């Protein structure tokens, strides 16, 4: 199949392979770390978890970053992104070790959450930098395929890391601290792999002789830069539409995630271990949906366009999620998890491509940081809403129908939005400014054709 050939061409690009390896190791570590936190907060036998407690934990871990996230984007547009991957992963390895010690030692909850928040904050720099760096290692005509492979492979790595964490927790007598230390080891490996990338390869590109401002000037620059970045995004209407739709779909995903946690914890099992096993199966089903999205999205984007495929994903979720979920039984709900994985990841691949193609490189770090902030706010907001609706056993017809209505509304609004003239796509892969070595420009020509089966 041509799409398989396109993937082979991408994997022949050494810089793309190295960037992909950094993503895989980083997100596998994220999966390990997040499962350790989830099992410690939600599935510990001594804790009686409620939807409100889950929402509170998400707010503590995610909302503070939402206040500083826009400034992270400005820093990403000033710092060498390779160095962000190196020092960011080293810092996360150290902070994860601190979290492991706090889990093993009786400490106040606020201290544990502060440590976890620190890892999460650094994580936003790394993920935003990975997305902003991708156009520097592939050609502009390869972005759809690269976005189908790279973020989706990272998500699958996170799922695999989560599965590894489940296994280690079972074999090591429910030791959450040991699982966190495994995540720290993977963060360290990601830092070491980033050394294989040239320091200046991933940008950002600065004019010669540019002088970095002082801290005070940097704060003013960050504020002004974010306003400029938002204006830049607003002027590129397809990218703004895709980002708005993805935010709404993330809200829906967050609400259903809290429902799934409560179902696994209290409705489908009699003890914490069985509930945790069911959650692991559900995460695996969602990961299978992510993989399916990576396979079909390049082909469908070529026929429907990025916004058309996002519309189809949202409309499909609006129909299938209530049809499968209203029984509140494990089998259909696992099928719904697969559908959600496919729809959410398919929309994300399309959104990433739209933003990367339309946003100039000077603004790309800021825009992707805003992207992450919107993700966090939508997820935490969904958890807060779910905590008001969900009963203790997680069974809520009202929540399912509301989520289906939001999916349908998103699809309807995308269909009805005017298709006016937009600025030309940014030359994200213009090799005259930032490209990889000439040895990598030749294979890119093999992917200049439209992606099709």
TORKOL-4160 file (C-alpha; in steps of 0.2 Angstrom, whole numbers, padded with zeros to 4 digits, m for minus):
453
<pt num="1" X="0000" Y="0000" Z="0000"/>
<pt num="2" X="0007" Y="0018" Z="m0004"/>
<pt num="3" X="0004" Y="0023" Z="0014"/>
<pt num="4" X="0015" Y="0009" Z="0020"/>
<pt num="5" X="0028" Y="0015" Z="0007"/>
<pt num="6" X="0026" Y="0033" Z="0014"/>
<pt num="7" X="0030" Y="0027" Z="0032"/>
<pt num="8" X="0045" Y="0018" Z="0026"/>
<pt num="9" X="0052" Y="0034" Z="0018"/>
<pt num="10" X="0049" Y="0043" Z="0034"/>
<pt num="11" X="0058" Y="0030" Z="0044"/>
<pt num="12" X="0073" Y="0031" Z="0032"/>
<pt num="13" X="0076" Y="0049" Z="0038"/>
<pt num="14" X="0088" Y="0048" Z="0053"/>
<pt num="15" X="0083" Y="0064" Z="0061"/>
<pt num="16" X="0065" Y="0059" Z="0061"/>
<pt num="17" X="0069" Y="0042" Z="0068"/>
<pt num="18" X="0079" Y="0051" Z="0082"/>
<pt num="19" X="0065" Y="0063" Z="0086"/>
<pt num="20" X="0052" Y="0049" Z="0086"/>
<pt num="21" X="0063" Y="0039" Z="0098"/>
<pt num="22" X="0063" Y="0054" Z="0110"/>
<pt num="23" X="0044" Y="0055" Z="0109"/>
<pt num="24" X="0042" Y="0036" Z="0111"/>
<pt num="25" X="0053" Y="0035" Z="0127"/>
<pt num="26" X="0046" Y="0051" Z="0134"/>
<pt num="27" X="0028" Y="0046" Z="0132"/>
<pt num="28" X="0031" Y="0028" Z="0138"/>
<pt num="29" X="0038" Y="0036" Z="0154"/>
<pt num="30" X="0022" Y="0047" Z="0155"/>
<pt num="31" X="0011" Y="0032" Z="0153"/>
<pt num="32" X="0021" Y="0023" Z="0168"/>
<pt num="33" X="0020" Y="0039" Z="0178"/>
<pt num="34" X="0002" Y="0042" Z="0175"/>
<pt num="35" X="m0003" Y="0025" Z="0180"/>
<pt num="36" X="0007" Y="0025" Z="0196"/>
<pt num="37" X="m0002" Y="0041" Z="0200"/>
<pt num="38" X="m0019" Y="0035" Z="0195"/>
<pt num="39" X="m0017" Y="0019" Z="0205"/>
<pt num="40" X="m0011" Y="0028" Z="0220"/>
<pt num="41" X="m0025" Y="0041" Z="0220"/>
<pt num="42" X="m0040" Y="0031" Z="0213"/>
<pt num="43" X="m0037" Y="0012" Z="0217"/>
<pt num="44" X="m0028" Y="0012" Z="0233"/>
<pt num="45" X="m0038" Y="0001" Z="0245"/>
<pt num="46" X="m0037" Y="0015" Z="0259"/>
<pt num="47" X="m0045" Y="0028" Z="0248"/>
<pt num="48" X="m0063" Y="0030" Z="0245"/>
<pt num="49" X="m0063" Y="0039" Z="0228"/>
<pt num="50" X="m0077" Y="0049" Z="0222"/>
<pt num="51" X="m0080" Y="0059" Z="0205"/>
<pt num="52" X="m0077" Y="0075" Z="0215"/>
<pt num="53" X="m0060" Y="0068" Z="0222"/>
<pt num="54" X="m0055" Y="0063" Z="0204"/>
<pt num="55" X="m0059" Y="0081" Z="0198"/>
<pt num="56" X="m0050" Y="0089" Z="0212"/>
<pt num="57" X="m0034" Y="0078" Z="0208"/>
<pt num="58" X="m0035" Y="0083" Z="0190"/>
<pt num="59" X="m0037" Y="0102" Z="0195"/>
<pt num="60" X="m0022" Y="0101" Z="0206"/>
<pt num="61" X="m0011" Y="0093" Z="0193"/>
<pt num="62" X="m0017" Y="0102" Z="0177"/>
<pt num="63" X="m0025" Y="0119" Z="0181"/>
<pt num="64" X="m0009" Y="0128" Z="0188"/>
<pt num="65" X="0000" Y="0124" Z="0172"/>
<pt num="66" X="m0014" Y="0132" Z="0162"/>
<pt num="67" X="m0009" Y="0148" Z="0170"/>
<pt num="68" X="0009" Y="0147" Z="0165"/>
<pt num="69" X="0007" Y="0137" Z="0149"/>
<pt num="70" X="0006" Y="0152" Z="0137"/>
<pt num="71" X="0023" Y="0158" Z="0144"/>
<pt num="72" X="0030" Y="0141" Z="0140"/>
<pt num="73" X="0027" Y="0143" Z="0122"/>
<pt num="74" X="0036" Y="0159" Z="0121"/>
<pt num="75" X="0051" Y="0151" Z="0130"/>
<pt num="76" X="0050" Y="0137" Z="0117"/>
<pt num="77" X="0052" Y="0149" Z="0103"/>
<pt num="78" X="0068" Y="0156" Z="0112"/>
<pt num="79" X="0076" Y="0140" Z="0118"/>
<pt num="80" X="0084" Y="0127" Z="0107"/>
<pt num="81" X="0071" Y="0113" Z="0106"/>
<pt num="82" X="0084" Y="0099" Z="0107"/>
<pt num="83" X="0090" Y="0106" Z="0123"/>
<pt num="84" X="0072" Y="0107" Z="0130"/>
<pt num="85" X="0071" Y="0088" Z="0127"/>
<pt num="86" X="0088" Y="0085" Z="0135"/>
<pt num="87" X="0087" Y="0095" Z="0151"/>
<pt num="88" X="0068" Y="0093" Z="0152"/>
<pt num="89" X="0069" Y="0074" Z="0153"/>
<pt num="90" X="0084" Y="0075" Z="0165"/>
<pt num="91" X="0073" Y="0086" Z="0176"/>
<pt num="92" X="0058" Y="0074" Z="0175"/>
<pt num="93" X="0069" Y="0059" Z="0179"/>
<pt num="94" X="0075" Y="0068" Z="0195"/>
<pt num="95" X="0057" Y="0074" Z="0200"/>
<pt num="96" X="0050" Y="0057" Z="0197"/>
<pt num="97" X="0062" Y="0049" Z="0209"/>
<pt num="98" X="0056" Y="0062" Z="0222"/>
<pt num="99" X="0038" Y="0057" Z="0219"/>
<pt num="100" X="0043" Y="0039" Z="0222"/>
<pt num="101" X="0051" Y="0043" Z="0238"/>
<pt num="102" X="0035" Y="0053" Z="0243"/>
<pt num="103" X="0024" Y="0039" Z="0239"/>
<pt num="104" X="0034" Y="0027" Z="0250"/>
<pt num="105" X="0034" Y="0039" Z="0264"/>
<pt num="106" X="0019" Y="0045" Z="0274"/>
<pt num="107" X="0018" Y="0064" Z="0269"/>
<pt num="108" X="0004" Y="0076" Z="0267"/>
<pt num="109" X="m0006" Y="0075" Z="0251"/>
<pt num="110" X="m0001" Y="0093" Z="0246"/>
<pt num="111" X="0017" Y="0088" Z="0245"/>
<pt num="112" X="0014" Y="0073" Z="0234"/>
<pt num="113" X="0003" Y="0083" Z="0222"/>
<pt num="114" X="0016" Y="0097" Z="0221"/>
<pt num="115" X="0029" Y="0084" Z="0216"/>
<pt num="116" X="0018" Y="0077" Z="0203"/>
<pt num="117" X="0013" Y="0094" Z="0197"/>
<pt num="118" X="0031" Y="0098" Z="0194"/>
<pt num="119" X="0033" Y="0083" Z="0182"/>
<pt num="120" X="0017" Y="0088" Z="0173"/>
<pt num="121" X="0023" Y="0106" Z="0170"/>
<pt num="122" X="0039" Y="0100" Z="0162"/>
<pt num="123" X="0030" Y="0087" Z="0152"/>
<pt num="124" X="0021" Y="0102" Z="0143"/>
<pt num="125" X="0037" Y="0109" Z="0137"/>
<pt num="126" X="0043" Y="0093" Z="0130"/>
<pt num="127" X="0026" Y="0088" Z="0121"/>
<pt num="128" X="0024" Y="0105" Z="0114"/>
<pt num="129" X="0042" Y="0105" Z="0108"/>
<pt num="130" X="0040" Y="0088" Z="0100"/>
<pt num="131" X="0025" Y="0095" Z="0089"/>
<pt num="132" X="0034" Y="0111" Z="0085"/>
<pt num="133" X="0049" Y="0102" Z="0080"/>
<pt num="134" X="0041" Y="0089" Z="0068"/>
<pt num="135" X="0041" Y="0101" Z="0052"/>
<pt num="136" X="0060" Y="0103" Z="0054"/>
<pt num="137" X="0063" Y="0085" Z="0050"/>
<pt num="138" X="0051" Y="0081" Z="0037"/>
<pt num="139" X="0045" Y="0089" Z="0021"/>
<pt num="140" X="0028" Y="0099" Z="0020"/>
<pt num="141" X="0020" Y="0085" Z="0010"/>
<pt num="142" X="0025" Y="0073" Z="0023"/>
<pt num="143" X="0016" Y="0081" Z="0037"/>
<pt num="144" X="0000" Y="0072" Z="0037"/>
<pt num="145" X="0009" Y="0055" Z="0037"/>
<pt num="146" X="0021" Y="0061" Z="0050"/>
<pt num="147" X="0007" Y="0067" Z="0061"/>
<pt num="148" X="m0002" Y="0050" Z="0058"/>
<pt num="149" X="0014" Y="0041" Z="0064"/>
<pt num="150" X="0023" Y="0051" Z="0077"/>
<pt num="151" X="0010" Y="0057" Z="0089"/>
<pt num="152" X="0000" Y="0041" Z="0087"/>
<pt num="153" X="0015" Y="0031" Z="0090"/>
<pt num="154" X="0019" Y="0042" Z="0106"/>
<pt num="155" X="0001" Y="0038" Z="0112"/>
<pt num="156" X="0003" Y="0020" Z="0109"/>
<pt num="157" X="0020" Y="0021" Z="0118"/>
<pt num="158" X="0011" Y="0029" Z="0133"/>
<pt num="159" X="m0002" Y="0015" Z="0132"/>
<pt num="160" X="0012" Y="0002" Z="0132"/>
<pt num="161" X="0020" Y="0011" Z="0147"/>
<pt num="162" X="0004" Y="0010" Z="0156"/>
<pt num="163" X="0003" Y="m0008" Z="0153"/>
<pt num="164" X="0020" Y="m0011" Z="0159"/>
<pt num="165" X="0016" Y="m0001" Z="0175"/>
<pt num="166" X="0001" Y="m0012" Z="0178"/>
<pt num="167" X="0012" Y="m0028" Z="0176"/>
<pt num="168" X="0026" Y="m0021" Z="0187"/>
<pt num="169" X="0013" Y="m0016" Z="0200"/>
<pt num="170" X="0006" Y="m0034" Z="0200"/>
<pt num="171" X="0023" Y="m0042" Z="0201"/>
<pt num="172" X="0030" Y="m0030" Z="0214"/>
<pt num="173" X="0016" Y="m0032" Z="0227"/>
<pt num="174" X="0007" Y="m0016" Z="0222"/>
<pt num="175" X="0022" Y="m0005" Z="0224"/>
<pt num="176" X="0017" Y="0012" Z="0216"/>
<pt num="177" X="0034" Y="0019" Z="0221"/>
<pt num="178" X="0044" Y="0006" Z="0211"/>
<pt num="179" X="0033" Y="0010" Z="0196"/>
<pt num="180" X="0037" Y="0028" Z="0197"/>
<pt num="181" X="0056" Y="0024" Z="0198"/>
<pt num="182" X="0053" Y="0014" Z="0181"/>
<pt num="183" X="0046" Y="0030" Z="0174"/>
<pt num="184" X="0061" Y="0040" Z="0180"/>
<pt num="185" X="0073" Y="0027" Z="0171"/>
<pt num="186" X="0063" Y="0030" Z="0154"/>
<pt num="187" X="0064" Y="0049" Z="0156"/>
<pt num="188" X="0083" Y="0047" Z="0158"/>
<pt num="189" X="0084" Y="0036" Z="0142"/>
<pt num="190" X="0074" Y="0049" Z="0132"/>
<pt num="191" X="0087" Y="0062" Z="0138"/>
<pt num="192" X="0101" Y="0052" Z="0132"/>
<pt num="193" X="0093" Y="0048" Z="0115"/>
<pt num="194" X="0090" Y="0067" Z="0112"/>
<pt num="195" X="0109" Y="0069" Z="0111"/>
<pt num="196" X="0108" Y="0061" Z="0094"/>
<pt num="197" X="0100" Y="0076" Z="0087"/>
<pt num="198" X="0110" Y="0091" Z="0082"/>
<pt num="199" X="0107" Y="0106" Z="0094"/>
<pt num="200" X="0101" Y="0118" Z="0080"/>
<pt num="201" X="0092" Y="0106" Z="0069"/>
<pt num="202" X="0075" Y="0108" Z="0078"/>
<pt num="203" X="0074" Y="0127" Z="0079"/>
<pt num="204" X="0068" Y="0139" Z="0082"/>
<pt num="205" X="0076" Y="0150" Z="0069"/>
<pt num="206" X="0083" Y="0167" Z="0075"/>
<pt num="207" X="0091" Y="0181" Z="0065"/>
<pt num="208" X="0110" Y="0182" Z="0067"/>
<pt num="209" X="0116" Y="0192" Z="0082"/>
<pt num="210" X="0099" Y="0191" Z="0092"/>
<pt num="211" X="0101" Y="0196" Z="0110"/>
<pt num="212" X="0089" Y="0187" Z="0123"/>
<pt num="213" X="0080" Y="0200" Z="0134"/>
<pt num="214" X="0081" Y="0201" Z="0153"/>
<pt num="215" X="0069" Y="0192" Z="0164"/>
<pt num="216" X="0058" Y="0207" Z="0166"/>
<pt num="217" X="0059" Y="0210" Z="0147"/>
<pt num="218" X="0055" Y="0192" Z="0144"/>
<pt num="219" X="0039" Y="0193" Z="0154"/>
<pt num="220" X="0033" Y="0208" Z="0144"/>
<pt num="221" X="0039" Y="0199" Z="0128"/>
<pt num="222" X="0029" Y="0183" Z="0134"/>
<pt num="223" X="0013" Y="0193" Z="0136"/>
<pt num="224" X="0015" Y="0203" Z="0120"/>
<pt num="225" X="0020" Y="0187" Z="0111"/>
<pt num="226" X="0005" Y="0177" Z="0116"/>
<pt num="227" X="m0007" Y="0191" Z="0110"/>
<pt num="228" X="0002" Y="0191" Z="0094"/>
<pt num="229" X="0002" Y="0172" Z="0093"/>
<pt num="230" X="m0017" Y="0172" Z="0096"/>
<pt num="231" X="m0020" Y="0185" Z="0083"/>
<pt num="232" X="m0009" Y="0174" Z="0071"/>
<pt num="233" X="m0020" Y="0159" Z="0075"/>
<pt num="234" X="m0036" Y="0169" Z="0073"/>
<pt num="235" X="m0030" Y="0175" Z="0055"/>
<pt num="236" X="m0029" Y="0156" Z="0050"/>
<pt num="237" X="m0047" Y="0151" Z="0051"/>
<pt num="238" X="m0045" Y="0133" Z="0047"/>
<pt num="239" X="m0032" Y="0130" Z="0061"/>
<pt num="240" X="m0043" Y="0140" Z="0073"/>
<pt num="241" X="m0058" Y="0129" Z="0069"/>
<pt num="242" X="m0049" Y="0113" Z="0070"/>
<pt num="243" X="m0042" Y="0118" Z="0087"/>
<pt num="244" X="m0059" Y="0123" Z="0094"/>
<pt num="245" X="m0067" Y="0107" Z="0088"/>
<pt num="246" X="m0053" Y="0097" Z="0096"/>
<pt num="247" X="m0055" Y="0106" Z="0112"/>
<pt num="248" X="m0073" Y="0102" Z="0113"/>
<pt num="249" X="m0070" Y="0083" Z="0109"/>
<pt num="250" X="m0057" Y="0083" Z="0122"/>
<pt num="251" X="m0070" Y="0089" Z="0135"/>
<pt num="252" X="m0081" Y="0075" Z="0129"/>
<pt num="253" X="m0067" Y="0062" Z="0131"/>
<pt num="254" X="m0063" Y="0069" Z="0149"/>
<pt num="255" X="m0081" Y="0067" Z="0155"/>
<pt num="256" X="m0082" Y="0049" Z="0148"/>
<pt num="257" X="m0065" Y="0045" Z="0156"/>
<pt num="258" X="m0071" Y="0050" Z="0173"/>
<pt num="259" X="m0086" Y="0039" Z="0170"/>
<pt num="260" X="m0075" Y="0024" Z="0165"/>
<pt num="261" X="m0064" Y="0026" Z="0181"/>
<pt num="262" X="m0080" Y="0025" Z="0192"/>
<pt num="263" X="m0087" Y="0011" Z="0183"/>
<pt num="264" X="m0071" Y="0001" Z="0184"/>
<pt num="265" X="m0069" Y="0006" Z="0203"/>
<pt num="266" X="m0086" Y="0002" Z="0209"/>
<pt num="267" X="m0098" Y="m0005" Z="0196"/>
<pt num="268" X="m0089" Y="m0019" Z="0187"/>
<pt num="269" X="m0078" Y="m0026" Z="0201"/>
<pt num="270" X="m0079" Y="m0030" Z="0219"/>
<pt num="271" X="m0061" Y="m0025" Z="0223"/>
<pt num="272" X="m0047" Y="m0013" Z="0218"/>
<pt num="273" X="m0036" Y="m0026" Z="0209"/>
<pt num="274" X="m0051" Y="m0032" Z="0197"/>
<pt num="275" X="m0056" Y="m0014" Z="0194"/>
<pt num="276" X="m0038" Y="m0009" Z="0189"/>
<pt num="277" X="m0037" Y="m0024" Z="0177"/>
<pt num="278" X="m0053" Y="m0018" Z="0169"/>
<pt num="279" X="m0046" Y="m0001" Z="0167"/>
<pt num="280" X="m0031" Y="m0008" Z="0159"/>
<pt num="281" X="m0041" Y="m0017" Z="0146"/>
<pt num="282" X="m0051" Y="m0002" Z="0143"/>
<pt num="283" X="m0035" Y="0008" Z="0140"/>
<pt num="284" X="m0029" Y="m0006" Z="0128"/>
<pt num="285" X="m0045" Y="m0004" Z="0118"/>
<pt num="286" X="m0043" Y="0014" Z="0117"/>
<pt num="287" X="m0025" Y="0012" Z="0111"/>
<pt num="288" X="m0031" Y="0000" Z="0097"/>
<pt num="289" X="m0042" Y="0014" Z="0092"/>
<pt num="290" X="m0027" Y="0026" Z="0091"/>
<pt num="291" X="m0018" Y="0014" Z="0080"/>
<pt num="292" X="m0033" Y="0012" Z="0069"/>
<pt num="293" X="m0034" Y="0031" Z="0067"/>
<pt num="294" X="m0015" Y="0031" Z="0062"/>
<pt num="295" X="m0019" Y="0019" Z="0048"/>
<pt num="296" X="m0035" Y="0027" Z="0041"/>
<pt num="297" X="m0032" Y="0046" Z="0044"/>
<pt num="298" X="m0020" Y="0049" Z="0030"/>
<pt num="299" X="m0031" Y="0041" Z="0017"/>
<pt num="300" X="m0047" Y="0049" Z="0024"/>
<pt num="301" X="m0039" Y="0066" Z="0025"/>
<pt num="302" X="m0034" Y="0065" Z="0007"/>
<pt num="303" X="m0052" Y="0063" Z="0002"/>
<pt num="304" X="m0062" Y="0073" Z="0016"/>
<pt num="305" X="m0049" Y="0086" Z="0020"/>
<pt num="306" X="m0043" Y="0089" Z="0038"/>
<pt num="307" X="m0059" Y="0098" Z="0044"/>
<pt num="308" X="m0070" Y="0085" Z="0035"/>
<pt num="309" X="m0062" Y="0071" Z="0044"/>
<pt num="310" X="m0063" Y="0080" Z="0061"/>
<pt num="311" X="m0082" Y="0082" Z="0057"/>
<pt num="312" X="m0084" Y="0064" Z="0053"/>
<pt num="313" X="m0075" Y="0059" Z="0069"/>
<pt num="314" X="m0086" Y="0070" Z="0079"/>
<pt num="315" X="m0102" Y="0064" Z="0071"/>
<pt num="316" X="m0097" Y="0046" Z="0072"/>
<pt num="317" X="m0094" Y="0048" Z="0091"/>
<pt num="318" X="m0111" Y="0056" Z="0093"/>
<pt num="319" X="m0120" Y="0041" Z="0086"/>
<pt num="320" X="m0109" Y="0027" Z="0092"/>
<pt num="321" X="m0105" Y="0032" Z="0110"/>
<pt num="322" X="m0123" Y="0032" Z="0117"/>
<pt num="323" X="m0127" Y="0017" Z="0106"/>
<pt num="324" X="m0113" Y="0007" Z="0114"/>
<pt num="325" X="m0113" Y="0015" Z="0131"/>
<pt num="326" X="m0131" Y="0015" Z="0137"/>
<pt num="327" X="m0130" Y="m0003" Z="0143"/>
<pt num="328" X="m0116" Y="0001" Z="0155"/>
<pt num="329" X="m0109" Y="m0016" Z="0153"/>
<pt num="330" X="m0090" Y="m0020" Z="0150"/>
<pt num="331" X="m0091" Y="m0027" Z="0133"/>
<pt num="332" X="m0101" Y="m0013" Z="0124"/>
<pt num="333" X="m0091" Y="0000" Z="0134"/>
<pt num="334" X="m0075" Y="m0007" Z="0128"/>
<pt num="335" X="m0081" Y="m0005" Z="0111"/>
<pt num="336" X="m0085" Y="0013" Z="0115"/>
<pt num="337" X="m0067" Y="0015" Z="0121"/>
<pt num="338" X="m0061" Y="0009" Z="0104"/>
<pt num="339" X="m0073" Y="0021" Z="0095"/>
<pt num="340" X="m0067" Y="0036" Z="0106"/>
<pt num="341" X="m0049" Y="0031" Z="0103"/>
<pt num="342" X="m0051" Y="0031" Z="0084"/>
<pt num="343" X="m0062" Y="0047" Z="0084"/>
<pt num="344" X="m0051" Y="0057" Z="0096"/>
<pt num="345" X="m0034" Y="0052" Z="0088"/>
<pt num="346" X="m0041" Y="0055" Z="0071"/>
<pt num="347" X="m0046" Y="0072" Z="0075"/>
<pt num="348" X="m0030" Y="0076" Z="0084"/>
<pt num="349" X="m0019" Y="0070" Z="0069"/>
<pt num="350" X="m0029" Y="0082" Z="0058"/>
<pt num="351" X="m0028" Y="0096" Z="0070"/>
<pt num="352" X="m0009" Y="0094" Z="0072"/>
<pt num="353" X="m0007" Y="0094" Z="0053"/>
<pt num="354" X="m0019" Y="0110" Z="0051"/>
<pt num="355" X="m0010" Y="0120" Z="0064"/>
<pt num="356" X="0008" Y="0115" Z="0058"/>
<pt num="357" X="0003" Y="0119" Z="0040"/>
<pt num="358" X="m0005" Y="0136" Z="0044"/>
<pt num="359" X="0006" Y="0143" Z="0058"/>
<pt num="360" X="0022" Y="0151" Z="0054"/>
<pt num="361" X="0037" Y="0143" Z="0063"/>
<pt num="362" X="0041" Y="0159" Z="0074"/>
<pt num="363" X="0023" Y="0156" Z="0082"/>
<pt num="364" X="0022" Y="0137" Z="0082"/>
<pt num="365" X="0029" Y="0135" Z="0100"/>
<pt num="366" X="0017" Y="0147" Z="0107"/>
<pt num="367" X="0002" Y="0140" Z="0097"/>
<pt num="368" X="0006" Y="0122" Z="0103"/>
<pt num="369" X="0007" Y="0128" Z="0121"/>
<pt num="370" X="m0010" Y="0136" Z="0119"/>
<pt num="371" X="m0016" Y="0119" Z="0112"/>
<pt num="372" X="m0010" Y="0110" Z="0127"/>
<pt num="373" X="m0018" Y="0123" Z="0139"/>
<pt num="374" X="m0034" Y="0121" Z="0130"/>
<pt num="375" X="m0033" Y="0102" Z="0132"/>
<pt num="376" X="m0030" Y="0104" Z="0151"/>
<pt num="377" X="m0044" Y="0116" Z="0154"/>
<pt num="378" X="m0056" Y="0105" Z="0144"/>
<pt num="379" X="m0051" Y="0089" Z="0153"/>
<pt num="380" X="m0052" Y="0097" Z="0170"/>
<pt num="381" X="m0068" Y="0106" Z="0166"/>
<pt num="382" X="m0076" Y="0089" Z="0160"/>
<pt num="383" X="m0070" Y="0081" Z="0176"/>
<pt num="384" X="m0079" Y="0095" Z="0186"/>
<pt num="385" X="m0095" Y="0093" Z="0176"/>
<pt num="386" X="m0095" Y="0074" Z="0178"/>
<pt num="387" X="m0092" Y="0076" Z="0197"/>
<pt num="388" X="m0109" Y="0085" Z="0197"/>
<pt num="389" X="m0118" Y="0073" Z="0187"/>
<pt num="390" X="m0111" Y="0055" Z="0190"/>
<pt num="391" X="m0117" Y="0045" Z="0205"/>
<pt num="392" X="m0105" Y="0034" Z="0215"/>
<pt num="393" X="m0107" Y="0019" Z="0203"/>
<pt num="394" X="m0103" Y="0029" Z="0188"/>
<pt num="395" X="m0119" Y="0025" Z="0179"/>
<pt num="396" X="m0127" Y="0041" Z="0171"/>
<pt num="397" X="m0138" Y="0041" Z="0156"/>
<pt num="398" X="m0139" Y="0060" Z="0157"/>
<pt num="399" X="m0120" Y="0062" Z="0155"/>
<pt num="400" X="m0119" Y="0050" Z="0140"/>
<pt num="401" X="m0133" Y="0060" Z="0131"/>
<pt num="402" X="m0125" Y="0076" Z="0135"/>
<pt num="403" X="m0108" Y="0071" Z="0128"/>
<pt num="404" X="m0117" Y="0064" Z="0113"/>
<pt num="405" X="m0126" Y="0080" Z="0110"/>
<pt num="406" X="m0109" Y="0090" Z="0111"/>
<pt num="407" X="m0101" Y="0078" Z="0099"/>
<pt num="408" X="m0116" Y="0081" Z="0087"/>
<pt num="409" X="m0115" Y="0100" Z="0090"/>
<pt num="410" X="m0097" Y="0101" Z="0086"/>
<pt num="411" X="m0100" Y="0091" Z="0069"/>
<pt num="412" X="m0114" Y="0103" Z="0065"/>
<pt num="413" X="m0104" Y="0119" Z="0068"/>
<pt num="414" X="m0090" Y="0113" Z="0058"/>
<pt num="415" X="m0102" Y="0109" Z="0043"/>
<pt num="416" X="m0110" Y="0126" Z="0044"/>
<pt num="417" X="m0095" Y="0137" Z="0046"/>
<pt num="418" X="m0091" Y="0147" Z="0030"/>
<pt num="419" X="m0076" Y="0142" Z="0020"/>
<pt num="420" X="m0069" Y="0159" Z="0016"/>
<pt num="421" X="m0052" Y="0163" Z="0009"/>
<pt num="422" X="m0038" Y="0160" Z="0021"/>
<pt num="423" X="m0019" Y="0164" Z="0022"/>
<pt num="424" X="m0008" Y="0152" Z="0012"/>
<pt num="425" X="m0001" Y="0138" Z="0023"/>
<pt num="426" X="0015" Y="0142" Z="0031"/>
<pt num="427" X="0030" Y="0134" Z="0023"/>
<pt num="428" X="0033" Y="0123" Z="0038"/>
<pt num="429" X="0045" Y="0112" Z="0029"/>
<pt num="430" X="0054" Y="0126" Z="0019"/>
<pt num="431" X="0072" Y="0120" Z="0019"/>
<pt num="432" X="0079" Y="0137" Z="0013"/>
<pt num="433" X="0078" Y="0142" Z="0032"/>
<pt num="434" X="0079" Y="0127" Z="0043"/>
<pt num="435" X="0079" Y="0111" Z="0034"/>
<pt num="436" X="0088" Y="0095" Z="0038"/>
<pt num="437" X="0104" Y="0090" Z="0028"/>
<pt num="438" X="0103" Y="0088" Z="0009"/>
<pt num="439" X="0104" Y="0069" Z="0012"/>
<pt num="440" X="0087" Y="0070" Z="0019"/>
<pt num="441" X="0079" Y="0081" Z="0006"/>
<pt num="442" X="0080" Y="0068" Z="m0008"/>
<pt num="443" X="0069" Y="0054" Z="0001"/>
<pt num="444" X="0056" Y="0068" Z="0004"/>
<pt num="445" X="0052" Y="0069" Z="m0014"/>
<pt num="446" X="0045" Y="0051" Z="m0014"/>
<pt num="447" X="0031" Y="0057" Z="m0003"/>
<pt num="448" X="0027" Y="0072" Z="m0013"/>
<pt num="449" X="0012" Y="0063" Z="m0021"/>
<pt num="450" X="m0005" Y="0063" Z="m0012"/>
<pt num="451" X="m0007" Y="0049" Z="0001"/>
<pt num="452" X="m0019" Y="0035" Z="m0005"/>
<pt num="453" X="m0021" Y="0016" Z="m0004"/>
